[in-house]
Amino acid sequence: MNDSPALGAPPRPLIDGPAAWMGAELARRPAEWTHPLTPTEIAEVERAVAGVRERGPDLGAITRADFPLPTLGRRLEALRNEVIDGRGFVLIRGLPVGGRPLIDNAAAYLGIGTWFGHARSQNAMGHVLGHVRDMGLSAEKDPNVRIYQTTERQTFHTDSCDIVGLLCLKTAKSGGLSSIVSSMTIYNVMATGRPDLVRRLFQPFATDRRGEVPEGKKPYFEIPVFNDHAGFLSVIYARRYITSARRFPDVPALTPEDTEALDAFDRLANSAELRLDMEFQPGDMQFLHNHTILHDRTAYEDWPEPEDKRHLLRLWLAAPNARPLPPVYAERYGSVTVGDRGGIICPGTRLYVPVA
């Protein structure tokens, strides 16, 4: 990248700290971010799940009080702090998921999720527990299809919450790797080499809502990729949805400068030096800080047998110790109130947990 002084100064100081990491370096040190569950911790989860099933509350209404974890709970709180204030992600390994009813896996994951935050709706149907699996759809052919319902590559993006969680139940025949990258490192590299391009990313882009439109809102929202607020740099990004927003007649075409800035951002996100790839095992739980990390999934080939197909459970969580967000985030998050923000609420949305 060109670091000529003629390009001007970056819009804010570089990010210093653990959230600005290099994927190639972390790939050599998986023990730093992988946290196996102990037999004692697994037993606590099993007892908590049994308690939930015995009391029979609505799974969507599970609170931390409904899911006591005397030993594991303290560890989960420390891991949540690592997600919010540290490196920005953790991989918790070893939750028993094989041969168990889906409702037990759902209860376990929702219960563990309460130690990270409050579950939010992930779509217009009100799902607070998402099923990430192929529905035989194509986001390439239908602009209203969500990419997690397909086998297609996702491309690097953020979701509409503070913390994104995934629990792997079953893996694909091939492919389907999880890829993450520090958006803080992307900023540092762009600000150092091309501050002229990074400044464009501090200006709004129209982004497609993909047919999930809150009451009184346009079918797209406008927000910058980089948002500097209250001393924090936060990122919200979905290139595919920025591109598809051009289908609306009142959204102007991207300029050459727009495209150059977005392309530079994408090249860095996909860089083998910056990104970190990980292959999930059944029972792996990944939690990501959405404001400092982008995530992706490679395309995959699934198993032909329905019972063997790739299947992950997903959580969108509002964290109680989250950072302040700028008012413009309310266009996507509905609110910027810490602990009560994020998700997708449209006319007719009713919150529930699908377990089929």
C-alpha positions in Angstrom: 0.0 0.0 0.0 1.1 3.6 -0.7 2.1 5.4 2.5 2.8 8.8 0.9 2.2 11.8 3.2 0.2 13.3 0.4 -2.6 10.9 1.2 -3.2 12.8 4.5 -3.5 11.7 8.1 -5.8 8.8 9.2 -9.2 9.9 10.8 -8.3 8.5 14.3 -5.2 7.0 16.1 -4.3 3.4 15.4 -5.9 0.7 17.6 -3.4 -0.6 20.2 -4.3 -3.6 22.3 -5.3 -7.3 22.1 -8.2 -6.7 19.7 -5.8 -5.8 16.9 -4.4 -9.2 16.2 -2.9 -11.0 13.2 -4.5 -14.3 12.3 -1.3 -16.0 11.1 0.2 -15.4 14.5 -2.8 -16.7 16.5 -3.0 -19.8 14.2 0.3 -20.9 15.7 -1.0 -20.5 19.3 -4.5 -22.2 19.4 -4.2 -22.9 23.1 -4.5 -19.2 23.8 -8.0 -19.0 22.5 -9.3 -22.6 22.8 -10.9 -23.5 26.1 -11.8 -27.2 26.7 -14.6 -27.9 29.1 -13.7 -30.0 32.2 -15.8 -33.0 33.3 -17.0 -31.0 36.3 -18.2 -28.1 34.0 -19.9 -30.5 31.7 -21.7 -32.1 34.6 -22.9 -28.7 35.7 -24.4 -28.0 32.3 -26.1 -31.4 32.3 -27.7 -30.7 35.7 -28.8 -27.2 34.5 -30.4 -28.7 31.4 -32.2 -31.3 33.4 -33.6 -28.5 35.7 -34.8 -26.5 32.7 -36.5 -29.5 31.2 -38.1 -30.4 34.6 -39.5 -26.9 35.2 -40.6 -26.6 31.6 -40.2 -22.9 31.0 -40.2 -21.5 27.5 -36.7 -21.9 26.3 -36.7 -18.4 24.9 -37.3 -17.1 28.5 -34.3 -18.9 30.1 -32.3 -16.5 32.3 -29.0 -17.0 34.1 -31.0 -17.7 37.3 -32.6 -20.7 35.4 -29.2 -22.0 34.4 -26.9 -22.1 37.5 -23.3 -23.0 36.8 -21.4 -22.7 40.1 -18.0 -23.4 38.6 -18.3 -22.9 34.9 -20.3 -19.6 35.4 -17.3 -17.8 36.8 -15.2 -19.0 33.9 -17.8 -18.0 31.3 -17.9 -14.5 32.8 -14.1 -14.2 32.4 -14.4 -15.4 28.8 -17.1 -12.9 28.2 -14.8 -10.2 29.4 -12.1 -11.5 27.0 -14.6 -11.3 24.1 -15.7 -7.7 25.0 -12.5 -6.2 26.3 -9.7 -8.5 25.0 -8.9 -10.4 21.9 -12.6 -10.5 20.9 -13.2 -14.2 20.5 -13.1 -17.5 22.3 -13.6 -21.1 21.3 -15.1 -23.3 24.0 -14.6 -27.0 23.2 -16.2 -30.2 24.3 -20.0 -29.7 24.9 -21.6 -33.2 24.4 -24.0 -32.9 21.5 -24.0 -36.2 19.8 -27.0 -38.5 20.3 -28.9 -36.0 22.4 -32.3 -34.5 21.5 -32.1 -31.2 19.8 -34.2 -29.6 22.5 -31.5 -30.5 25.1 -28.7 -29.1 22.9 -30.8 -25.9 22.4 -31.4 -25.6 26.2 -27.7 -26.1 26.9 -26.6 -23.5 24.4 -29.3 -20.9 25.4 -28.4 -21.4 29.0 -24.7 -21.0 28.4 -25.5 -17.9 26.3 -27.2 -16.2 29.2 -23.7 -15.9 30.8 -22.7 -13.9 27.8 -25.8 -11.7 27.2 -29.5 -11.5 26.3 -30.6 -13.4 23.2 -32.0 -11.2 20.4 -34.2 -12.0 17.4 -32.2 -13.1 14.3 -34.8 -12.6 11.6 -38.3 -11.3 10.9 -39.7 -14.6 12.2 -38.4 -13.8 15.7 -36.0 -16.7 16.1 -33.8 -16.1 19.2 -32.0 -19.4 18.4 -30.9 -19.6 14.8 -30.4 -22.8 12.8 -27.4 -22.4 10.4 -28.0 -25.1 7.7 -28.7 -25.4 4.0 -32.3 -24.8 3.1 -31.7 -25.4 -0.6 -31.8 -21.6 -1.3 -29.5 -19.2 -3.1 -28.6 -15.7 -2.0 -27.1 -15.1 -5.4 -30.5 -15.6 -7.1 -32.8 -14.2 -4.5 -31.8 -10.8 -2.8 -34.1 -11.6 0.2 -32.4 -14.9 1.1 -30.1 -14.9 4.1 -26.7 -16.5 3.3 -26.7 -18.8 6.3 -29.6 -20.7 4.7 -27.3 -21.8 1.8 -24.1 -23.7 1.1 -22.5 -20.6 -0.5 -19.6 -18.8 0.9 -20.7 -16.0 3.3 -17.9 -13.4 2.7 -16.7 -11.4 5.7 -19.4 -9.5 7.5 -20.9 -8.5 10.9 -24.2 -9.3 12.4 -26.7 -7.1 14.3 -25.7 -7.7 17.9 -22.9 -7.3 20.4 -21.8 -10.9 20.5 -22.3 -13.6 17.9 -22.3 -17.2 19.1 -22.2 -20.5 17.2 -22.5 -24.1 18.5 -21.5 -26.9 16.1 -23.8 -29.9 16.1 -22.7 -31.5 12.8 -20.0 -30.7 10.2 -20.2 -30.7 6.4 -18.8 -33.4 4.2 -16.1 -30.9 3.1 -15.6 -27.1 3.5 -17.6 -24.9 5.8 -14.6 -23.6 7.7 -15.1 -20.6 10.1 -12.9 -17.6 9.2 -12.6 -14.6 11.4 -10.5 -11.4 11.1 -9.9 -8.4 13.3 -11.6 -5.3 11.9 -9.3 -3.3 14.2 -6.2 -4.7 12.3 -7.9 -3.9 9.0 -8.3 -0.3 10.2 -4.6 -0.1 11.3 -3.3 -1.4 8.0 -5.6 0.8 5.9 -5.0 3.9 8.0 -1.2 3.4 7.8 -1.1 2.7 4.0 -4.2 4.3 2.5 -5.7 6.9 4.9 -7.5 8.4 1.9 -9.5 5.2 1.4 -10.1 4.5 5.0 -11.6 8.0 5.4 -14.3 7.1 2.8 -15.3 4.2 5.1 -16.2 6.6 7.8 -19.0 8.0 5.6 -22.4 6.2 5.2 -23.1 3.4 2.8 -26.7 2.2 2.0 -27.0 -1.4 3.2 -29.9 -3.7 2.1 -32.2 -5.1 4.9 -32.9 -8.1 2.6 -36.7 -7.8 3.0 -36.6 -7.6 6.8 -37.9 -4.1 7.3 -38.8 -2.6 10.7 -42.0 -0.6 10.8 -41.6 2.9 9.4 -38.1 2.2 7.9 -36.8 2.1 4.4 -35.8 -1.3 2.9 -32.2 -0.3 3.5 -30.3 1.6 6.2 -27.4 4.0 5.9 -24.3 3.7 8.2 -20.5 4.0 7.9 -18.3 0.9 8.0 -16.1 2.5 10.6 -17.7 4.3 13.5 -15.6 6.3 16.0 -17.6 6.9 19.2 -16.8 7.5 22.9 -13.2 6.4 22.3 -14.2 3.1 20.7 -13.9 2.1 17.0 -16.7 -0.2 15.9 -17.3 -1.8 12.5 -20.6 -2.8 10.8 -20.1 -4.4 7.4 -21.8 -6.6 4.8 -20.4 -6.0 1.3 -23.0 -8.3 -0.3 -25.8 -6.2 1.2 -24.1 -2.9 0.3 -24.0 -4.1 -3.3 -27.6 -5.4 -3.3 -28.9 -2.1 -1.9 -28.3 -0.6 -5.3 -31.5 -2.4 -6.5 -33.5 0.4 -4.9 -34.1 3.3 -7.2 -33.3 6.0 -4.7 -29.9 4.5 -3.8 -27.1 5.9 -6.1 -24.5 3.7 -7.7 -21.2 3.2 -6.0 -18.6 5.6 -7.1 -15.1 4.4 -8.2 -13.8 5.7 -4.9 -16.4 3.7 -3.0 -15.5 0.6 -4.8 -11.8 1.1 -4.3 -12.2 1.6 -0.6 -14.5 -1.5 -0.2 -12.2 -3.6 -2.4 -9.2 -2.6 -0.2 -11.1 -3.5 2.9 -12.1 -6.9 1.4 -8.6 -7.7 0.3 -7.3 -7.2 3.8 -10.1 -9.2 5.4 -9.2 -12.1 3.1 -5.5 -11.8 3.6 -3.9 -15.0 4.8 -1.8 -12.9 7.2 -4.7 -11.2 8.8 -7.5 -13.8 8.9 -7.8 -16.8 11.2 -9.4 -20.1 9.9 -10.7 -22.7 12.2 -12.4 -26.1 11.6 -15.2 -26.7 14.0 -15.7 -30.0 15.8 -19.2 -31.1 17.1 -19.6 -29.5 20.5 -17.5 -26.4 19.7 -18.9 -23.0 20.8 -17.5 -19.9 19.3 -18.3 -16.4 20.7 -17.2 -13.3 18.8 -17.2 -9.6 19.5 -19.2 -8.3 16.6 -17.9 -4.7 16.8 -14.2 -5.7 16.5 -14.3 -8.9 14.4 -15.8 -9.9 11.0 -16.7 -13.5 10.4 -17.0 -15.6 7.3 -17.7 -19.2 6.3 -16.3 -21.0 3.3 -18.6 -22.8 0.8 -19.2 -26.4 1.6 -20.4 -29.7 0.3 -23.0 -31.3 2.5 -23.8 -35.0 3.2 -26.7 -36.4 1.1 -28.4 -38.0 4.2 -30.6 -35.5 6.0 -29.6 -36.7 9.4 -25.9 -36.0 8.7 -26.2 -32.6 7.2 -24.1 -29.7 8.6 -26.0 -28.0 11.4 -25.0 -25.2 13.7 -27.0 -23.3 16.3 -26.5 -19.5 16.5 -27.1 -16.8 19.1 -27.2 -13.0 18.8 -26.5 -11.6 22.2 -26.8 -8.1 23.8 -24.0 -8.0 26.4 -24.5 -6.3 29.7 -20.9 -4.9 29.7 -20.9 -3.8 26.1 -19.3 -0.6 24.7 -21.4 2.5 23.9 -22.5 2.6 20.2 -23.2 5.8 18.2 -26.8 6.8 17.7 -26.7 5.9 14.0 -26.6 2.2 15.1 -30.2 2.4 16.1 -31.1 2.3 12.4 -30.0 -1.3 12.4 -30.1 -2.3 16.1 -33.4 -0.6 17.0 -31.8 0.9 20.1 -28.3 1.6 21.4 -29.1 0.9 25.0 -26.5 -1.4 26.5 -28.0 -4.8 27.3 -31.1 -4.2 25.2 -30.1 -3.7 21.6 -29.7 -5.5 18.4 -31.7 -8.1 16.6 -34.3 -7.8 13.9 -37.9 -6.8 14.8 -40.4 -6.3 12.0 -44.2 -5.9 12.0 -45.7 -9.2 13.3 -42.5 -10.5 14.8 -43.0 -12.8 17.8 -40.0 -14.1 19.7 -39.6 -17.9 20.0 -37.1 -20.8 19.9 -37.5 -23.2 16.9 -36.3 -26.6 17.9 -37.5 -28.6 14.9 
